[in-house]
Amino acid sequence: MTGRLAGKVALITGGTSGIGEATVVLFVAEGAKVVIVGRNIEKGEAMVRSLGTNACFFKADVTQEAEVKAA
């Protein structure tokens, strides 16, 4: 990887599955600090353990405005 996102921060919704998960993995590999937002707590916490200090997880459902604001 080239570090194209070094020094950047991203908040990725739907980050615990599918395209969102793949985006999280790519962004961290490219040097970004990533906030993973999703509904699956177990998966989110496992991703953080796997990805290291450049990732954190926040449980939220994007259909719930208050949860999105909290994220």
NORJO-V50428 format. One line per field, one symbol per residue. phi: phi as a letter, one per 30 degrees, with the letter a starting at -180 (. if undefined). psi: psi as a letter, one per 30 degrees, with the letter a starting at -180 (. if undefined). burial: I if it has 9 or more other ideal C-beta (glycine too) atoms within 8 Angstrom, else O. Layout:
phi=???
psi=???
burial=???
This chain:
phi=.cieceicbbccdidcahdedddeedddddjdcbcdcaccdedddddddddjddbbcbdacddcedddddd
psi=lfgfgkglkkjjlgfglbeeeeeeeeeefgglkkjkklfjeeeeeeeeeefafgklkkkkkffjeeeeee.
burial=OOOOIOOIOIOIIIIIOOOIIOIIIOIIOIIIOIIIIIOOOOIIIOIIOOIOOIIOIIIIOIOOOOIIOOI
